[in-house]
Amino acid sequence: MRDSSTCLCAKSGVGRARNQDSKGRESGTTSVGPGGEDYKQRSIEPLIVETLRELPAALIVGPRATGKTTAALRHVASVVRLDRSEEAEIFRADPDAALRGLAEPVFLDEWQDVPDVLGAVKRAVDTDARPGRFLLTGSVRDDLRSSARPGTGRVVRLTMFGMTIAEQLGRPGVVPLVDRLVRAEPLAVPADPPDIRGYVELGMRSGFPRAALWLSAGARMRWIAGYIDQLLTRDAVDLRGLRDPDRLRRYFEAFALNTAGVVDDLTLYEAAAIDRKTALAYEQLLANLLVVERLPAWTSNRMKRLIRSPKRYIIDPALAAGTLRLDATAIARDGNLLGRFLDSFVAAQLRADAVRAETQPRMYHLRQRQGRHEIDMLAEIGGHRLIGIEVKAGATVTRADAKHLSWLRDEVGDRFVAGVVLHTGSRVHELDDRIVAAPIATLWT
C-alpha cells in the first residue's frame, strides 16, 4: 500500500465523459432531463415525492447552481420563474391572485426574489391544506429580506446540497454511511478505488452538476472562478448592499485556507485585514448564501475540557481550491491543504446524505483543549447515540489511528454505536471494538 506522501498517480475521479465512473467505465444514467441532457437523479427526490404526497407545500433551499430547479421540474405541473422580471412583476402586484388557477403542484422558483409570495403560499395553504399544492426553491435562507414570517407548520423545508459522488455515478439510492453503520452492515469497496490523487480530482470536480458532469477540467476551473466572482460581487451585493467586495474576497480566501479547521475569529479577520465586526457580518452573509458552514462542537457535562468553538467549512471543496487558485497537484503536494481538502470533501458527501438518512443524524465535531483528543465529525442519532468519523490522508491505517475513537467509545460506553476511519487505501478492516477502517469510496459504494 502507498501512503499519502507517495500516492500521487492519476486515477481520474468520476471521468471526463459524462457517462463514466471513477475508472472510466460506463455508469448508469437516468431519463432525459428538462434541458435535454442525460439526467442524473438526485437522492433527495424520493423525499420530495413523499413530502408532496402528504403535505401541502415544500421549500427546497440550497446553494445556487446545485440543481434545485432541474430536480423540482420533474415533480410539478406548472412553473413560475420569479427570477424573470415579467413573471416576478405579476406576483409583486398581487401574489394571492397570481397563484389562483395554476395547475398543481405549482413550482415557484427563486422565491426570495419576490419574498411576499411566501405569505401568499401560507394563506393559500391555510385556506386549502390539500397535499401537493406548492413546491418552492431558493438560494438564500428563507428568513432573509422577507416581511413574512417563516411558513412554520405550512411549508416543510428540505435542504439540497451539491451532487454527491454517488449521484454523479448514477447511484442515488446508495444507503448513507451513518445508516449502514447503525445497521452494522458490511462496508463495500469498489474493485479499484481511487488513490489519493484520484480523491483530490473527485473533489475538484465539485458538486455543481454543470461543472461536474459536462465540463472539461479547464472549463470547470473557469466556471468555478466565475461562480466565486458572482457570489462575491453580485449575490452578496444583492443580499446586503455590500460596498466592498474586495474585502469580502479576502475574507473568503482566509476562510478557504482554513476550511475544515477549528480556527478562532481573530485568525480569520487578521488574515483578511478587517475588523471583528466586519468579519462576523461576512461570515453570516456567506452562511446565508449557503456556501460556508459552522459545524458545531459536541459537548457533554460528563466530559471535561471540550472546546465549544465550531469547525468551519467551505461547503464545496472545489470552491476552496478555486478561490485559492490551486490545482490538484498543488493540493496533493501540501500535507496541510491535502488534509483539509479531503476532510471538506468527505464532509460534503456526509452533509448531503444526512438530509435523507433514516437515522436523521445531527452532525458535530469534537475536540479537547490543546487538541489532546479530536474527532473530525460526530453524528448524533436518536437516544444521544454517537458515530465517530475520522478522515486520514493516507492509505495505511493502524490501530493508533483509531485512538481518539477508542477514547470516545470508552468515555460514553453503550452510547457509542460505531467509529470509522476513512482513508485513501483500498481495504476495509477492523481496528478496535466497533471501530473499522474503510476507504473513502465506501461512501458511494
N, C-alpha and C positions, 0 to 999 in steps of 0.2 A: 504493500500500500504506500501511496505517496502522501507526504504531509503538505501543509499549507505553503511551505517555502519552495517546494519543487513542482507542485501540481499546477502547471501553467499551460498545459497543452490545450488546444482549442477543441472543445466539444460544443457544438454550435447552438445550444439552447433550443428554443422552440423550432428553429429552422427558418430559412429565409422565405420559402414558399408558404403560402397561407394554409395549405393543407398538410404540412409536415410537422412531425413531432420533434422532440429534442434530439433525435438522431437522424433526422431527415426522412423518416418513414411516413407514409400516408396516415393521417389521423382522420377521425370521423368529423364531418361537418353536418349541420342540420339543414333545415329548409332554407329557401332563398329569403333573404331579409328584405325589409322595406325599401332599401336602396338598390336592390337587385343583386347584391353580393351574397356569397355564401354566408349564412348567418350562424354564428355560434351561440347556442342557447346559454342564457345566464342562470346560474344556480339559484338566484332569488326568484325566478319566475314562478315555480310552484307555490311559493309563499304569496306572490301577487294574486295568483288564481284563487288560492284558498281564502285570502282576505276578502276579495271582491265577491266570492261566493256567499259569504256570511255577513259581511259588514258593508255599510253604505258608501264609505269613502276611504281612500288610502292616499298617502303622500309619500312619494319616493324622493328622498333627498340624498345628494352625494356630490362629489367634486364635479366640476364642469368637464364634459367630454368623456365621461366614463361609460356612456351607453344607456343612460336612463331613458332617453326619448325612444331609441330604437327598440329597447325591450318593452316599453309601455305600449308602443303602437301595435303590438301583437295581441293586445288584450282589451281593446276598446272599440267602440262603434263610431264615435265622432271625435274630431280633433280640433282643438283651439290652440294656436301658437301665439302665446302672449308676448313673445319676443319680436313679433311682426307688428309694425306700427298700426296697420289698418285694422287688424283684429284687436289689438290692445285698446284702441280708441273706443270701440264699441263697448267693451267691458268696463272701461273707465267711466263711460257716460252712465250706464245702468247695468251693473253686473247681474242683478237678480233677473231682469228681463232678458238679458243676453243668454242666460242659462236655460230659459224655458224653451221646450220644444226640441232640444237637441237629443239625438239618439243616444241611449245609454248603453254601456258606460261612457261618460264624457271624459275626454283627456284634456287637461289644462296644463300645457307645457310652459315651464319657467314662470310659475305663478307669481313669484316675487316681483316681476316687472309690473304687475297690476295687483298690489297687495290686497286691495279691497275685495278681490274675487274670493279670498278665503272666507270672508264674512258671508258672502252670498252662498257659498257651499254649505256653510254651517246652518244658515237659515233654511236652505232647501232640505237639508237632512233633518232638521227639527220638524219640518212640515211633513216629510215623507222619508222614513228611515228604511226603505226597501234596500236590500243588498245590491251591490254592484252599480252604484249610480255615478261615482266620480273617481277618477284617478288623476292625481296631480304630481308634477315633478318640479324640483327646484335645485339651484346650485348654491344657495346660501342657507344658513339656518333659518327656520321658519318664524323666528320671533324678531327678525330684523325689518326695519323700515315699514312696519305694519301697524296701523292703528287698531287692528282687530286683535283680540286675544287668541292664543293658540286654540285649535279645534279639539280640545280635550274631550274625550268621550264621543266624538263625532268623526274625527279624521285620524286614522291609525297611521303612524309614521313608520316607514321602512327605510333603512339606510342601505344604499348601494355604492360599494366602493369599486375600484378598478378591477379589471379582469384578473382572476387568479390564473395560475399556470394550468390548472385542471380545466378551466373554462376555455383557455386558448387551445388546448389539445382536444377539445370536443368531449370533455368528460365532466359535465356539470353535476352529475349525480354522485361523485366521489364523496364518501362519508367524511365529515370533518374529523380531523385528528383527535380533538378532545372527546368526541363521541366514541371513537374507536378505543381510546384508552380507558374510558369508563366501562365499556363493554368487555374489556380485556381481550380484544380481537388481535390476532397476529398482524403485525405491520408488514405490508408488502413493499417490495422494492422492484423497480424496473430492471430488466435483464442487463442493461448497460447504462447506469445512471450517469449524469453529468459529473465532471470533475470540478475543481474549484473555479477554473476559468469559465466552464460552462454555466455554473450558477451565477457568476457575475454577469455573463452575457444575457442570461434569462432576466435578471433584474434590470439590466439596461434596456430591455425591450419595453418596459413599463406596463402598467395595467390599462392604458388608454387604448381602446380597441383599434382605432385608426392607425396609431403608431405601431402597436404590437403585431397586428395581423397583415397589414397591407404595405408597409414602407420598408425600403432597404435601410441598412444601418446608417448611411449618411443622411438620407432624407429624414429618418427618425430623429436623429440628433438635431436637425434644423427645426423639425416640428416641435420638439420639446423646448428648444430655445425660444421659439415663438410663443408657446403656451406660457412659459415663465414670464416673458415680456408682457403679454396681455394681462396675465394675472396681476403683475406689479404695477403696470402703468394704466390699465383700463378698468379691470374689475375692482381693484382696490379704490380707485378714484370714484367709480360709480357708487360704491357702497358707502364710503366715508368722506368723499370730497377731499381725498388726500392731495396735498400740495407738493410733496417732496418724494417722488417715487425712488430717487437715488438713495435716500436714507433707508427706505423700506427694502431696497435691493441689498444693501449692505447687511441689514439685519437678517434677511432671508439666507444670505450666504453664510453668516455666522451660525444660524440655526442648522443649515445643511451640514456644515463642518462638524457639528456636534450631534447629529441625528443618532438616535439610539443611545444617548448618554444622559446621565443624571448630572446636569450642569446647572450651576446657580445663575440667577438673573444677571449678576454683576459681570460674569464672563461674557455673556451674550451682548449686553449693551455697551460694554467697553470695546469689544471687538468691532461693533458696528459704529462706534464713536457717536452714540446717542445717550440721552439720559434715561433713567429708570422709568419714568412715567411714559415716555415715548415708546420704550421697548415693550412695556406691558400692553400698551394700546396696539402696537403692531402684532404682538402675539395673538391677542384676542381677534384682531382683524383676520389674520391668516387662519385661525381656528374657525371663524365664522364662514370663511371661504372654503373650509373643509380640506385644506391642504397640509395642515400640521395637526398633531395630536399630543396631548399631555396624558401619558399613561400614568394613572395614579399609583401611589405606593400602597402596598398591602401592609396593614398594621394589625397588631394583636396585643391585648392587655397582658397576655401571658408571656410575651417575648420582649426582651429588653433591647434597647439601643437600635431599634429600627428607625430609619430615616423616613421622613414624610414627604420629601421632595419628589416631584413627578419625573418620569423618564420622558424625554421629548423625542418625537419622531417627525420627520417629513413623511407624508402619507404614502408616497411612492418613491422608491429608491432612485428611479431614473430622474426624478426632479432634483434630488440632491446632487446626483452626478452632473446633471445639466447645468445647474446654477453655479457649480464649481468648475465647470468646463473640463471634466475628466472623462477619459475613455476607459474601456475595460482594462487595458494594460496598466494604466496609471493606478487604478484601484487595486488590481491584483498584486502590485509590487509594493504597496504601502500597507503594512500589517495593521495599523490602527484604522485606516479607512476601510480596509477589507472587512475587518470585524464589524464595524458599524454598518457597512453596506449589507452584509449578509444578515445581520440582525434585523435591519429595516426591511429586507426582502421577505424574511420569514414572517415578521410582524404583519406585513401587508397581506400575506396569504391567510394567516390566522384571523386577522381583523375582518376580512370579508366572509370567512367561513362562520364566524361567531354569530352573524346575523341569522343564519338558517339552522344552526346547531340545535338538536333536540335538547341538549343539556343547558342551553341558554347561559353560557359562561359569561362571567364578568372578568375582564382582563386587568391585571395589575403587574407591577414588578415588585421585587423585594430586595432590600439592601440594608445591611447594618452599617453603623458608623465606622469609618475607616475602611470600609469595604471588606470586613472580615468574612462575611457571608453575603452573597448576592446571587439572585436568580433572574435571568433575563425577562421571563414572562411567567406569570402565575394566573392560571384560570381557576376561578372560584365558581363552583356549581352549587346546586341545592344542598341544604344541610351544612353549608360552610365547608364543604369538602374541597380539596385542593389538588391541582395538577400542575407540576412544575415543568417548565420548558427552558432548556438551555440551548444556545447556538454556538457551535465551535467551528472555527475556520480551519479545519484540519481533517485529514482522512483517518487518522489513528486515534481511537478513543479508549481510554483505560478507566479503571475504577476511580482513579484520582480525579478524573474529570466530573465525576458524579458526587464529589464530596459535599457540595452545597445542597444538592437534592437530598442526599442521605441525612444531612443535618436537619433539614426541614422535616423529613419523614419522622425522625426521632423526636423532634420537638412537638409535632402535632398529633402523632400517633395514628389512630384509625381515620382521622380526617384526611390523611394523605392517601389519595387514590392511586396516583402513578406519577412517575417522572420520566422524562425523555431528554436525551442529549442528541440534538440534531446536528449532523456533521456532513462533511463533503466526501466521505468514503463510500463504500459500496455494500456494506452488510449491516444487518440487524443482529445485535447480541445483547445478552443480559449483562448489566453492570453491578447490580445490587438488588436487594429485595424490592420489588415493584418499580425498579428503575432500569430502563433499557437505553441502548444507543441505536440510532436509526439514521439513515441518510435523509437529507432534507427532501429528497424526491419522494419520500413516503407521503408527503403532504398531498400529492396529486396522483398517487398510485393506488 
